[in-house]
Amino acid sequence: MGLTYATLKLTNLFNRQAVEISALVDTGATFMCVTEEVALQLGFDITEVSRQTVTLADGHQLKVPKIAPIEIAFENRSYVTEAVVLGNESLLGVIPLEAMDLIVDPRQQALIVNPQHPNYPVALAK
């Protein structure tokens, strides 16, 4: 097993600026996390956005910028959400993974559309 990366298209829904990124698929992360560079490419001024307190893997807490609304697109799926601005690598966390009904295939180190629902996402409502 190893790391799984996915190519995503992110769009700032206010100004329609879009960027294609390679994000680490991180089932241990909660949110979409983007770098400051990605946030700036999307047209956000991270000094003027709200902030979110997050807990890092080592237990430390940080208050980081939160950008919204953004659309995450992967293959035939998309999800409108927010992202926290953190770190030196973009991460795709479990909230957007679940919302878009995507699965990590560890054998092929690939992110795939759920084969049980190939045409549209299905999410649990309970």
C-alpha positions in Angstrom: 0.0 0.0 0.0 1.0 3.6 -0.5 -0.3 7.1 -1.0 -3.3 7.8 -3.2 -3.6 11.0 -5.2 -6.5 12.3 -7.2 -6.8 15.1 -9.8 -9.6 17.4 -8.7 -11.0 20.6 -10.2 -11.8 23.3 -7.6 -14.0 26.2 -8.4 -14.6 29.4 -6.4 -18.3 29.8 -6.8 -18.2 33.6 -6.3 -15.9 34.5 -9.1 -15.9 31.2 -11.1 -12.1 31.0 -11.0 -11.0 27.3 -11.2 -7.8 25.4 -10.7 -6.9 21.7 -11.3 -4.9 20.2 -8.4 -3.5 16.9 -7.3 -4.7 16.2 -3.8 -3.7 13.5 -1.4 -6.7 11.3 -0.6 -6.6 11.3 3.2 -9.3 9.2 5.0 -7.9 10.5 8.3 -8.7 14.1 7.4 -12.2 15.5 7.8 -12.3 18.4 5.4 -10.9 19.5 2.0 -7.6 21.2 2.8 -5.8 23.4 0.3 -2.6 25.2 0.3 -2.4 29.0 0.5 -1.2 29.0 -3.1 -4.4 27.2 -4.2 -6.6 29.6 -2.2 -4.9 32.5 -3.9 -5.2 31.0 -7.4 -9.0 30.6 -6.7 -9.1 34.3 -5.9 -9.6 34.2 -2.1 -8.0 36.8 0.1 -7.2 34.6 3.1 -6.8 37.6 5.4 -10.5 38.4 4.9 -12.2 35.0 5.3 -13.6 33.3 8.4 -11.4 31.0 10.4 -11.8 27.4 11.6 -10.1 25.7 14.6 -8.7 22.4 13.5 -6.9 19.6 15.5 -3.8 18.2 13.8 -2.7 14.6 13.9 -0.3 15.4 16.7 -3.1 16.9 18.8 -2.2 20.5 18.4 -5.0 22.9 17.5 -4.7 25.8 15.0 -7.0 28.5 13.8 -6.8 28.5 10.0 -8.5 30.3 7.2 -11.6 28.8 5.7 -12.6 29.5 2.1 -16.1 29.0 0.7 -18.1 28.3 -1.3 -16.0 26.0 -3.5 -17.0 23.2 -5.8 -14.9 20.0 -5.9 -15.2 18.0 -9.1 -13.9 14.5 -9.7 -15.0 12.5 -12.8 -18.8 12.6 -12.9 -19.2 13.9 -9.3 -19.1 17.3 -7.7 -19.7 18.7 -4.2 -20.1 22.3 -2.9 -18.4 22.8 0.4 -15.7 24.8 2.2 -12.0 24.2 2.5 -9.5 25.0 5.2 -6.2 26.6 4.2 -3.5 24.5 5.8 -0.2 22.9 5.0 2.0 22.4 2.0 -0.2 19.8 0.2 -3.9 19.7 -0.6 -5.9 16.9 1.1 -9.2 15.4 0.2 -10.9 14.4 3.5 -13.8 12.1 4.3 -16.7 14.6 4.2 -16.2 15.3 0.4 -15.3 11.6 -0.2 -18.6 10.5 1.4 -20.7 13.2 -0.2 -19.4 12.3 -3.7 -19.7 8.6 -3.0 -16.0 7.9 -3.8 -13.9 4.9 -2.8 -10.2 4.5 -2.3 -8.9 1.5 -4.1 -5.7 0.7 -2.1 -4.5 -2.1 -4.4 -4.4 0.3 -7.4 -3.7 3.4 -5.3 -6.6 5.1 -7.0 -9.7 7.1 -6.2 -12.7 5.7 -7.9 -16.4 6.3 -8.3 -18.4 3.8 -6.2 -19.0 0.9 -8.7 -22.4 0.3 -7.0 -23.5 3.8 -8.0 -21.6 4.6 -11.3 -24.0 7.2 -12.6 -24.7 9.4 -9.6 -23.6 9.6 -5.9 -25.6 8.0 -3.2 -25.0 9.2 0.4 -26.3 7.9 3.7 -28.9 10.1 5.3 -28.8 8.4 8.7 
